[in-house]
Amino acid sequence: MKRVFRIDALRCAKCGSERRWIAAITSVEAVAKILDHLELPSALIQPSPPRAPPQAEFEFEGC
Ligand SMILES: [Zn+2]
């Protein structure tokens, strides 16, 4: 997160003190339960299907 988002997850944003890594939650069900308990959105977002880029207009010469 620090390299990509420039967010230091192990540093408190309020007081600047160092945080400790205690666990990584990888279960989708466990994450959903935690988010539900915190009354935060937990539904998975379905991405839109990919589509081709818009077709560029072609110039036609009259025949
Ligand atoms: Zn703090």
N, CA, C, O and the ligand as a Tripos MOL2 file, in Angstrom:
@<TRIPOS>MOLECULE
protein
  253   251    64     0     0
PROTEIN
NO_CHARGES

@<TRIPOS>ATOM
      1 N           0.8310   -1.1930    0.0000 N.3       1 MET1
      2 CA          0.0000    0.0000    0.0000 C.3       1 MET1
      3 C           0.8720    1.2520    0.0000 C.2       1 MET1
      4 O           0.5220    2.2720   -0.5940 O.2       1 MET1
      5 N           1.9950    1.1550    0.6670 N.am      2 LYS2
      6 CA          2.8660    2.3270    0.7460 C.3       2 LYS2
      7 C           3.4490    2.6660   -0.6240 C.2       2 LYS2
      8 O           3.5430    3.8370   -0.9900 O.2       2 LYS2
      9 N           3.8380    1.6420   -1.3760 N.am      3 ARG3
     10 CA          4.4670    1.8670   -2.6700 C.3       3 ARG3
     11 C           3.4420    2.2890   -3.7230 C.2       3 ARG3
     12 O           3.7100    3.1830   -4.5270 O.2       3 ARG3
     13 N           2.2730    1.6530   -3.7220 N.am      4 VAL4
     14 CA          1.2810    1.9270   -4.7640 C.3       4 VAL4
     15 C           0.4350    3.1400   -4.4250 C.2       4 VAL4
     16 O           0.2680    4.0320   -5.2580 O.2       4 VAL4
     17 N          -0.1020    3.1840   -3.2090 N.am      5 PHE5
     18 CA         -1.0400    4.2510   -2.8370 C.3       5 PHE5
     19 C          -0.3970    5.3520   -2.0000 C.2       5 PHE5
     20 O          -1.0330    6.3570   -1.6840 O.2       5 PHE5
     21 N           0.8610    5.1530   -1.6470 N.am      6 ARG6
     22 CA          1.5730    6.1090   -0.7840 C.3       6 ARG6
     23 C           0.8680    6.2700    0.5680 C.2       6 ARG6
     24 O           0.8110    7.3540    1.1490 O.2       6 ARG6
     25 N           0.3310    5.1260    1.0400 N.am      7 ILE7
     26 CA         -0.3130    5.0830    2.3500 C.3       7 ILE7
     27 C           0.5060    4.1580    3.2300 C.2       7 ILE7
     28 O           0.7170    2.9970    2.8800 O.2       7 ILE7
     29 N           0.9690    4.6550    4.3660 N.am      8 ASP8
     30 CA          1.7060    3.8150    5.3010 C.3       8 ASP8
     31 C           0.6990    3.2240    6.2770 C.2       8 ASP8
     32 O           0.2980    3.8760    7.2420 O.2       8 ASP8
     33 N           0.2890    1.9670    6.0150 N.am      9 ALA9
     34 CA         -0.7320    1.3220    6.8330 C.3       9 ALA9
     35 C          -0.2130    1.0150    8.2380 C.2       9 ALA9
     36 O          -1.0050    0.7960    9.1550 O.2       9 ALA9
     37 N           1.0910    0.9980    8.4110 N.am     10 LEU10
     38 CA          1.6520    0.6950    9.7170 C.3      10 LEU10
     39 C           2.0040    1.9620   10.4930 C.2      10 LEU10
     40 O           2.7850    1.9200   11.4430 O.2      10 LEU10
     41 N           1.4230    3.0860   10.0820 N.am     11 ARG11
     42 CA          1.6450    4.3580   10.7780 C.3      11 ARG11
     43 C           0.2800    4.9970   11.0150 C.2      11 ARG11
     44 O          -0.5000    5.1520   10.0760 O.2      11 ARG11
     45 N          -0.0170    5.3710   12.2620 N.am     12 CYS12
     46 CA         -1.3020    5.9730   12.6020 C.3      12 CYS12
     47 C          -1.4010    7.3520   11.9380 C.2      12 CYS12
     48 O          -0.5030    8.1830   12.0690 O.2      12 CYS12
     49 N          -2.5200    7.5780   11.2170 N.am     13 ALA13
     50 CA         -2.7040    8.8550   10.5260 C.3      13 ALA13
     51 C          -3.0060    9.9920   11.4990 C.2      13 ALA13
     52 O          -2.7940   11.1620   11.1810 O.2      13 ALA13
     53 N          -3.5080    9.6390   12.6960 N.am     14 LYS14
     54 CA         -3.8750   10.6810   13.6650 C.3      14 LYS14
     55 C          -2.6820   11.1420   14.4940 C.2      14 LYS14
     56 O          -2.4440   12.3430   14.6250 O.2      14 LYS14
     57 N          -1.9260   10.1910   15.0570 N.am     15 CYS15
     58 CA         -0.8520   10.5780   15.9850 C.3      15 CYS15
     59 C           0.5370   10.2470   15.4570 C.2      15 CYS15
     60 O           1.5350   10.6760   16.0360 O.2      15 CYS15
     61 N           0.6170    9.4770   14.3480 N.am     16 GLY16
     62 CA          1.9170    9.1690   13.7680 C.3      16 GLY16
     63 C           2.6600    8.0260   14.4340 C.2      16 GLY16
     64 O           3.7950    7.7300   14.0610 O.2      16 GLY16
     65 N           2.0410    7.3760   15.4170 N.am     17 SER17
     66 CA          2.7270    6.2670   16.0890 C.3      17 SER17
     67 C           2.7320    5.0280   15.1950 C.2      17 SER17
     68 O           1.9380    4.9160   14.2610 O.2      17 SER17
     69 N           3.6350    4.1060   15.4950 N.am     18 GLU18
     70 CA          3.7880    2.9030   14.6970 C.3      18 GLU18
     71 C           2.7320    1.8740   15.0860 C.2      18 GLU18
     72 O           2.4480    1.6760   16.2670 O.2      18 GLU18
     73 N           2.1480    1.2160   14.0680 N.am     19 ARG19
     74 CA          1.1680    0.1550   14.3250 C.3      19 ARG19
     75 C           1.8650   -1.1870   14.2000 C.2      19 ARG19
     76 O           2.9610   -1.2930   13.6500 O.2      19 ARG19
     77 N           1.1930   -2.2220   14.7330 N.am     20 ARG20
     78 CA          1.7140   -3.5750   14.6950 C.3      20 ARG20
     79 C           0.8460   -4.4290   13.8010 C.2      20 ARG20
     80 O          -0.3800   -4.3460   13.8680 O.2      20 ARG20
     81 N           1.4620   -5.2540   12.9600 N.am     21 TRP21
     82 CA          0.7470   -6.1900   12.1040 C.3      21 TRP21
     83 C           0.3350   -7.3660   12.9680 C.2      21 TRP21
     84 O           1.1950   -8.0440   13.5290 O.2      21 TRP21
     85 N          -0.9830   -7.6290   13.0910 N.am     22 ILE22
     86 CA         -1.4060   -8.7440   13.9390 C.3      22 ILE22
     87 C          -2.1070   -9.8480   13.1580 C.2      22 ILE22
     88 O          -2.1220  -10.9930   13.6110 O.2      22 ILE22
     89 N          -2.6990   -9.5370   11.9790 N.am     23 ALA23
     90 CA         -3.3770  -10.5880   11.2240 C.3      23 ALA23
     91 C          -3.7070  -10.0960    9.8300 C.2      23 ALA23
     92 O          -3.7910   -8.8950    9.5740 O.2      23 ALA23
     93 N          -3.8920  -11.0540    8.9360 N.am     24 ALA24
     94 CA         -4.3890  -10.7650    7.5930 C.3      24 ALA24
     95 C          -5.6280  -11.6230    7.3880 C.2      24 ALA24
     96 O          -5.5640  -12.8460    7.5200 O.2      24 ALA24
     97 N          -6.7420  -11.0020    7.0700 N.am     25 ILE25
     98 CA         -7.9910  -11.7270    6.8850 C.3      25 ILE25
     99 C          -8.1560  -11.9800    5.3980 C.2      25 ILE25
    100 O          -8.2370  -11.0430    4.6030 O.2      25 ILE25
    101 N          -8.2060  -13.2570    5.0280 N.am     26 THR26
    102 CA         -8.3030  -13.5990    3.6130 C.3      26 THR26
    103 C          -9.6330  -14.2610    3.2670 C.2      26 THR26
    104 O          -9.9160  -14.4910    2.0910 O.2      26 THR26
    105 N         -10.4480  -14.5690    4.2630 N.am     27 SER27
    106 CA        -11.7360  -15.2110    4.0120 C.3      27 SER27
    107 C         -12.7640  -14.1570    3.6040 C.2      27 SER27
    108 O         -12.9910  -13.1970    4.3410 O.2      27 SER27
    109 N         -13.3800  -14.3270    2.4450 N.am     28 VAL28
    110 CA        -14.3930  -13.3900    1.9570 C.3      28 VAL28
    111 C         -15.5590  -13.3180    2.9400 C.2      28 VAL28
    112 O         -16.0950  -12.2410    3.2000 O.2      28 VAL28
    113 N         -15.9520  -14.4820    3.4870 N.am     29 GLU29
    114 CA        -17.0750  -14.5220    4.4180 C.3      29 GLU29
    115 C         -16.7440  -13.7480    5.7000 C.2      29 GLU29
    116 O         -17.5850  -13.0130    6.2180 O.2      29 GLU29
    117 N         -15.5280  -13.9140    6.2030 N.am     30 ALA30
    118 CA        -15.1240  -13.2170    7.4290 C.3      30 ALA30
    119 C         -15.0830  -11.7100    7.1990 C.2      30 ALA30
    120 O         -15.5160  -10.9380    8.0540 O.2      30 ALA30
    121 N         -14.5640  -11.2930    6.0520 N.am     31 VAL31
    122 CA        -14.5050   -9.8610    5.7380 C.3      31 VAL31
    123 C         -15.9240   -9.2920    5.6400 C.2      31 VAL31
    124 O         -16.1920   -8.1970    6.1350 O.2      31 VAL31
    125 N         -16.8410  -10.0470    4.9930 N.am     32 ALA32
    126 CA        -18.2300   -9.5820    4.8640 C.3      32 ALA32
    127 C         -18.8760   -9.4340    6.2370 C.2      32 ALA32
    128 O         -19.5930   -8.4640    6.4810 O.2      32 ALA32
    129 N         -18.6270  -10.3940    7.1410 N.am     33 LYS33
    130 CA        -19.1980  -10.3120    8.4900 C.3      33 LYS33
    131 C         -18.6820   -9.0750    9.2270 C.2      33 LYS33
    132 O         -19.4450   -8.3740    9.8910 O.2      33 LYS33
    133 N         -17.4000   -8.8210    9.1050 N.am     34 ILE34
    134 CA        -16.8090   -7.6520    9.7860 C.3      34 ILE34
    135 C         -17.4000   -6.3650    9.2210 C.2      34 ILE34
    136 O         -17.7820   -5.4690    9.9730 O.2      34 ILE34
    137 N         -17.4740   -6.2740    7.8820 N.am     35 LEU35
    138 CA        -18.0190   -5.0600    7.2710 C.3      35 LEU35
    139 C         -19.4880   -4.8810    7.6340 C.2      35 LEU35
    140 O         -19.9290   -3.7600    7.8870 O.2      35 LEU35
    141 N         -20.2590   -5.9870    7.6610 N.am     36 ASP36
    142 CA        -21.6640   -5.9010    8.0580 C.3      36 ASP36
    143 C         -21.7870   -5.3960    9.4880 C.2      36 ASP36
    144 O         -22.6360   -4.5560    9.7880 O.2      36 ASP36
    145 N         -20.9350   -5.9120   10.3710 N.am     37 HIS37
    146 CA        -20.9610   -5.4780   11.7740 C.3      37 HIS37
    147 C         -20.6480   -3.9870   11.8930 C.2      37 HIS37
    148 O         -21.2130   -3.2940   12.7380 O.2      37 HIS37
    149 N         -19.7500   -3.5030   11.0470 N.am     38 LEU38
    150 CA        -19.3760   -2.0860   11.0720 C.3      38 LEU38
    151 C         -20.3520   -1.2200   10.2710 C.2      38 LEU38
    152 O         -20.1740   -0.0080   10.1510 O.2      38 LEU38
    153 N         -21.3940   -1.8740    9.7230 N.am     39 GLU39
    154 CA        -22.4020   -1.2020    8.8990 C.3      39 GLU39
    155 C         -21.7630   -0.5000    7.7050 C.2      39 GLU39
    156 O         -22.1110    0.6270    7.3540 O.2      39 GLU39
    157 N         -20.8060   -1.2180    7.0890 N.am     40 LEU40
    158 CA        -20.1510   -0.7390    5.8740 C.3      40 LEU40
    159 C         -20.5860   -1.6360    4.7220 C.2      40 LEU40
    160 O         -20.9540   -2.7860    4.9620 O.2      40 LEU40
    161 N         -20.5590   -1.1550    3.4850 N.am     41 PRO41
    162 CA        -20.9750   -1.9830    2.3520 C.3      41 PRO41
    163 C         -20.0900   -3.2260    2.2340 C.2      41 PRO41
    164 O         -18.8630   -3.1400    2.2820 O.2      41 PRO41
    165 N         -20.7420   -4.3840    2.0770 N.am     42 SER42
    166 CA        -19.9840   -5.6330    1.9930 C.3      42 SER42
    167 C         -20.2720   -6.4130    0.7200 C.2      42 SER42
    168 O         -19.6320   -7.4330    0.4640 O.2      42 SER42
    169 N         -21.2290   -5.9480   -0.0860 N.am     43 ALA43
    170 CA        -21.5650   -6.6870   -1.3040 C.3      43 ALA43
    171 C         -20.4300   -6.5720   -2.3080 C.2      43 ALA43
    172 O         -19.8160   -5.5170   -2.4650 O.2      43 ALA43
    173 N         -20.1670   -7.6810   -2.9810 N.am     44 LEU44
    174 CA        -19.1320   -7.6670   -4.0040 C.3      44 LEU44
    175 C         -19.6080   -6.8310   -5.1820 C.2      44 LEU44
    176 O         -20.7760   -6.8920   -5.5690 O.2      44 LEU44
    177 N         -18.7200   -6.0730   -5.7320 N.am     45 ILE45
    178 CA        -19.0470   -5.2410   -6.8900 C.3      45 ILE45
    179 C         -18.7980   -6.0590   -8.1460 C.2      45 ILE45
    180 O         -17.7110   -6.6020   -8.3430 O.2      45 ILE45
    181 N         -19.8120   -6.1410   -8.9890 N.am     46 GLN46
    182 CA        -19.6620   -6.8610  -10.2450 C.3      46 GLN46
    183 C         -19.1550   -5.8840  -11.3080 C.2      46 GLN46
    184 O         -19.8550   -4.9340  -11.6590 O.2      46 GLN46
    185 N         -17.9610   -6.1110  -11.8140 N.am     47 PRO47
    186 CA        -17.4410   -5.1920  -12.8290 C.3      47 PRO47
    187 C         -18.2100   -5.3240  -14.1390 C.2      47 PRO47
    188 O         -18.7200   -6.3930  -14.4710 O.2      47 PRO47
    189 N         -18.2810   -4.2370  -14.8630 N.am     48 SER48
    190 CA        -18.9400   -4.2610  -16.1650 C.3      48 SER48
    191 C         -18.1190   -5.1330  -17.1050 C.2      48 SER48
    192 O         -16.8970   -5.2080  -16.9770 O.2      48 SER48
    193 N         -18.7860   -5.7930  -18.0500 N.am     49 PRO49
    194 CA        -18.0240   -6.6130  -18.9960 C.3      49 PRO49
    195 C         -17.1530   -5.7250  -19.8890 C.2      49 PRO49
    196 O         -17.5240   -4.5870  -20.1780 O.2      49 PRO49
    197 N         -16.0210   -6.2260  -20.3190 N.am     50 PRO50
    198 CA        -15.1500   -5.4190  -21.1670 C.3      50 PRO50
    199 C         -15.8090   -5.1480  -22.5170 C.2      50 PRO50
    200 O         -16.6350   -5.9340  -22.9810 O.2      50 PRO50
    201 N         -15.4500   -4.0680  -23.1230 N.am     51 ARG51
    202 CA        -15.9920   -3.7360  -24.4340 C.3      51 ARG51
    203 C         -14.8670   -3.1880  -25.2950 C.2      51 ARG51
    204 O         -13.8370   -2.7310  -24.8000 O.2      51 ARG51
    205 N         -15.0950   -3.2480  -26.5770 N.am     52 ALA52
    206 CA        -14.0950   -2.7410  -27.5200 C.3      52 ALA52
    207 C         -14.0880   -1.2190  -27.4680 C.2      52 ALA52
    208 O         -15.1070   -0.6110  -27.1420 O.2      52 ALA52
    209 N         -12.9670   -0.6010  -27.7810 N.am     53 PRO53
    210 CA        -12.9410    0.8620  -27.8190 C.3      53 PRO53
    211 C         -13.8550    1.3620  -28.9230 C.2      53 PRO53
    212 O         -14.1130    0.6340  -29.8820 O.2      53 PRO53
    213 N         -14.3550    2.6020  -28.8080 N.am     54 PRO54
    214 CA        -15.2320    3.1330  -29.8540 C.3      54 PRO54
    215 C         -14.5380    3.1270  -31.2060 C.2      54 PRO54
    216 O         -13.3430    3.4030  -31.3120 O.2      54 PRO54
    217 N         -15.3020    2.8100  -32.2230 N.am     55 GLN55
    218 CA        -14.7570    2.7600  -33.5860 C.3      55 GLN55
    219 C         -14.4620    4.1740  -34.0710 C.2      55 GLN55
    220 O         -15.3270    5.0490  -34.0270 O.2      55 GLN55
    221 N         -13.2560    4.3840  -34.5250 N.am     56 ALA56
    222 CA        -12.9130    5.6800  -35.0920 C.3      56 ALA56
    223 C         -13.6310    5.8420  -36.4370 C.2      56 ALA56
    224 O         -13.8490    4.8730  -37.1640 O.2      56 ALA56
    225 N         -13.9780    7.0500  -36.7350 N.am     57 GLU57
    226 CA        -14.6690    7.2900  -38.0230 C.3      57 GLU57
    227 C         -13.6540    7.2170  -39.1440 C.2      57 GLU57
    228 O         -12.5200    7.6780  -39.0170 O.2      57 GLU57
    229 N         -14.0910    6.6230  -40.2490 N.am     58 PHE58
    230 CA        -13.2440    6.5170  -41.4280 C.3      58 PHE58
    231 C         -13.7060    7.5310  -42.4550 C.2      58 PHE58
    232 O         -14.8970    7.8020  -42.6080 O.2      58 PHE58
    233 N         -12.7550    8.0670  -43.1330 N.am     59 GLU59
    234 CA        -13.1000    8.9730  -44.2370 C.3      59 GLU59
    235 C         -13.1950    8.1420  -45.5050 C.2      59 GLU59
    236 O         -12.2800    7.3900  -45.8410 O.2      59 GLU59
    237 N         -14.3140    8.2870  -46.2060 N.am     60 PHE60
    238 CA        -14.5160    7.5460  -47.4590 C.3      60 PHE60
    239 C         -14.3740    8.5110  -48.6340 C.2      60 PHE60
    240 O         -14.8630    9.6410  -48.6090 O.2      60 PHE60
    241 N         -13.7060    8.0360  -49.6320 N.am     61 GLU61
    242 CA        -13.6540    8.8340  -50.8550 C.3      61 GLU61
    243 C         -14.7890    8.3750  -51.7370 C.2      61 GLU61
    244 O         -15.0290    7.1760  -51.8720 O.2      61 GLU61
    245 N         -15.4970    9.3250  -52.3450 N.am     62 GLY62
    246 CA        -16.6360    8.9780  -53.2010 C.3      62 GLY62
    247 C         -16.1960    8.1600  -54.3950 C.2      62 GLY62
    248 O         -15.0780    8.3140  -54.8860 O.2      62 GLY62
    249 N         -17.1050    7.2600  -54.8800 N.am     63 CYS63
    250 CA        -16.7510    6.4670  -56.0400 C.3      63 CYS63
    251 C         -17.5050    6.8900  -57.2750 C.2      63 CYS63
    252 O         -17.3140    6.3100  -58.3440 O.2      63 CYS63
    253 ZN         -2.6770    7.0810   16.7540 Zn       64 ZN64
@<TRIPOS>BOND
     1     1     2 1
     2     2     3 1
     3     3     4 2
     4     3     5 am
     5     5     6 1
     6     6     7 1
     7     7     8 2
     8     7     9 am
     9     9    10 1
    10    10    11 1
    11    11    12 2
    12    11    13 am
    13    13    14 1
    14    14    15 1
    15    15    16 2
    16    15    17 am
    17    17    18 1
    18    18    19 1
    19    19    20 2
    20    19    21 am
    21    21    22 1
    22    22    23 1
    23    23    24 2
    24    23    25 am
    25    25    26 1
    26    26    27 1
    27    27    28 2
    28    27    29 am
    29    29    30 1
    30    30    31 1
    31    31    32 2
    32    31    33 am
    33    33    34 1
    34    34    35 1
    35    35    36 2
    36    35    37 am
    37    37    38 1
    38    38    39 1
    39    39    40 2
    40    39    41 am
    41    41    42 1
    42    42    43 1
    43    43    44 2
    44    43    45 am
    45    45    46 1
    46    46    47 1
    47    47    48 2
    48    47    49 am
    49    49    50 1
    50    50    51 1
    51    51    52 2
    52    51    53 am
    53    53    54 1
    54    54    55 1
    55    55    56 2
    56    55    57 am
    57    57    58 1
    58    58    59 1
    59    59    60 2
    60    59    61 am
    61    61    62 1
    62    62    63 1
    63    63    64 2
    64    63    65 am
    65    65    66 1
    66    66    67 1
    67    67    68 2
    68    67    69 am
    69    69    70 1
    70    70    71 1
    71    71    72 2
    72    71    73 am
    73    73    74 1
    74    74    75 1
    75    75    76 2
    76    75    77 am
    77    77    78 1
    78    78    79 1
    79    79    80 2
    80    79    81 am
    81    81    82 1
    82    82    83 1
    83    83    84 2
    84    83    85 am
    85    85    86 1
    86    86    87 1
    87    87    88 2
    88    87    89 am
    89    89    90 1
    90    90    91 1
    91    91    92 2
    92    91    93 am
    93    93    94 1
    94    94    95 1
    95    95    96 2
    96    95    97 am
    97    97    98 1
    98    98    99 1
    99    99   100 2
   100    99   101 am
   101   101   102 1
   102   102   103 1
   103   103   104 2
   104   103   105 am
   105   105   106 1
   106   106   107 1
   107   107   108 2
   108   107   109 am
   109   109   110 1
   110   110   111 1
   111   111   112 2
   112   111   113 am
   113   113   114 1
   114   114   115 1
   115   115   116 2
   116   115   117 am
   117   117   118 1
   118   118   119 1
   119   119   120 2
   120   119   121 am
   121   121   122 1
   122   122   123 1
   123   123   124 2
   124   123   125 am
   125   125   126 1
   126   126   127 1
   127   127   128 2
   128   127   129 am
   129   129   130 1
   130   130   131 1
   131   131   132 2
   132   131   133 am
   133   133   134 1
   134   134   135 1
   135   135   136 2
   136   135   137 am
   137   137   138 1
   138   138   139 1
   139   139   140 2
   140   139   141 am
   141   141   142 1
   142   142   143 1
   143   143   144 2
   144   143   145 am
   145   145   146 1
   146   146   147 1
   147   147   148 2
   148   147   149 am
   149   149   150 1
   150   150   151 1
   151   151   152 2
   152   151   153 am
   153   153   154 1
   154   154   155 1
   155   155   156 2
   156   155   157 am
   157   157   158 1
   158   158   159 1
   159   159   160 2
   160   159   161 am
   161   161   162 1
   162   162   163 1
   163   163   164 2
   164   163   165 am
   165   165   166 1
   166   166   167 1
   167   167   168 2
   168   167   169 am
   169   169   170 1
   170   170   171 1
   171   171   172 2
   172   171   173 am
   173   173   174 1
   174   174   175 1
   175   175   176 2
   176   175   177 am
   177   177   178 1
   178   178   179 1
   179   179   180 2
   180   179   181 am
   181   181   182 1
   182   182   183 1
   183   183   184 2
   184   183   185 am
   185   185   186 1
   186   186   187 1
   187   187   188 2
   188   187   189 am
   189   189   190 1
   190   190   191 1
   191   191   192 2
   192   191   193 am
   193   193   194 1
   194   194   195 1
   195   195   196 2
   196   195   197 am
   197   197   198 1
   198   198   199 1
   199   199   200 2
   200   199   201 am
   201   201   202 1
   202   202   203 1
   203   203   204 2
   204   203   205 am
   205   205   206 1
   206   206   207 1
   207   207   208 2
   208   207   209 am
   209   209   210 1
   210   210   211 1
   211   211   212 2
   212   211   213 am
   213   213   214 1
   214   214   215 1
   215   215   216 2
   216   215   217 am
   217   217   218 1
   218   218   219 1
   219   219   220 2
   220   219   221 am
   221   221   222 1
   222   222   223 1
   223   223   224 2
   224   223   225 am
   225   225   226 1
   226   226   227 1
   227   227   228 2
   228   227   229 am
   229   229   230 1
   230   230   231 1
   231   231   232 2
   232   231   233 am
   233   233   234 1
   234   234   235 1
   235   235   236 2
   236   235   237 am
   237   237   238 1
   238   238   239 1
   239   239   240 2
   240   239   241 am
   241   241   242 1
   242   242   243 1
   243   243   244 2
   244   243   245 am
   245   245   246 1
   246   246   247 1
   247   247   248 2
   248   247   249 am
   249   249   250 1
   250   250   251 1
   251   251   252 2
@<TRIPOS>SUBSTRUCTURE
     1 MET1         2 RESIDUE 1 A MET
     2 LYS2         6 RESIDUE 1 A LYS
     3 ARG3        10 RESIDUE 1 A ARG
     4 VAL4        14 RESIDUE 1 A VAL
     5 PHE5        18 RESIDUE 1 A PHE
     6 ARG6        22 RESIDUE 1 A ARG
     7 ILE7        26 RESIDUE 1 A ILE
     8 ASP8        30 RESIDUE 1 A ASP
     9 ALA9        34 RESIDUE 1 A ALA
    10 LEU10       38 RESIDUE 1 A LEU
    11 ARG11       42 RESIDUE 1 A ARG
    12 CYS12       46 RESIDUE 1 A CYS
    13 ALA13       50 RESIDUE 1 A ALA
    14 LYS14       54 RESIDUE 1 A LYS
    15 CYS15       58 RESIDUE 1 A CYS
    16 GLY16       62 RESIDUE 1 A GLY
    17 SER17       66 RESIDUE 1 A SER
    18 GLU18       70 RESIDUE 1 A GLU
    19 ARG19       74 RESIDUE 1 A ARG
    20 ARG20       78 RESIDUE 1 A ARG
    21 TRP21       82 RESIDUE 1 A TRP
    22 ILE22       86 RESIDUE 1 A ILE
    23 ALA23       90 RESIDUE 1 A ALA
    24 ALA24       94 RESIDUE 1 A ALA
    25 ILE25       98 RESIDUE 1 A ILE
    26 THR26      102 RESIDUE 1 A THR
    27 SER27      106 RESIDUE 1 A SER
    28 VAL28      110 RESIDUE 1 A VAL
    29 GLU29      114 RESIDUE 1 A GLU
    30 ALA30      118 RESIDUE 1 A ALA
    31 VAL31      122 RESIDUE 1 A VAL
    32 ALA32      126 RESIDUE 1 A ALA
    33 LYS33      130 RESIDUE 1 A LYS
    34 ILE34      134 RESIDUE 1 A ILE
    35 LEU35      138 RESIDUE 1 A LEU
    36 ASP36      142 RESIDUE 1 A ASP
    37 HIS37      146 RESIDUE 1 A HIS
    38 LEU38      150 RESIDUE 1 A LEU
    39 GLU39      154 RESIDUE 1 A GLU
    40 LEU40      158 RESIDUE 1 A LEU
    41 PRO41      162 RESIDUE 1 A PRO
    42 SER42      166 RESIDUE 1 A SER
    43 ALA43      170 RESIDUE 1 A ALA
    44 LEU44      174 RESIDUE 1 A LEU
    45 ILE45      178 RESIDUE 1 A ILE
    46 GLN46      182 RESIDUE 1 A GLN
    47 PRO47      186 RESIDUE 1 A PRO
    48 SER48      190 RESIDUE 1 A SER
    49 PRO49      194 RESIDUE 1 A PRO
    50 PRO50      198 RESIDUE 1 A PRO
    51 ARG51      202 RESIDUE 1 A ARG
    52 ALA52      206 RESIDUE 1 A ALA
    53 PRO53      210 RESIDUE 1 A PRO
    54 PRO54      214 RESIDUE 1 A PRO
    55 GLN55      218 RESIDUE 1 A GLN
    56 ALA56      222 RESIDUE 1 A ALA
    57 GLU57      226 RESIDUE 1 A GLU
    58 PHE58      230 RESIDUE 1 A PHE
    59 GLU59      234 RESIDUE 1 A GLU
    60 PHE60      238 RESIDUE 1 A PHE
    61 GLU61      242 RESIDUE 1 A GLU
    62 GLY62      246 RESIDUE 1 A GLY
    63 CYS63      250 RESIDUE 1 A CYS
    64 ZN64       253 GROUP 0 **** ****
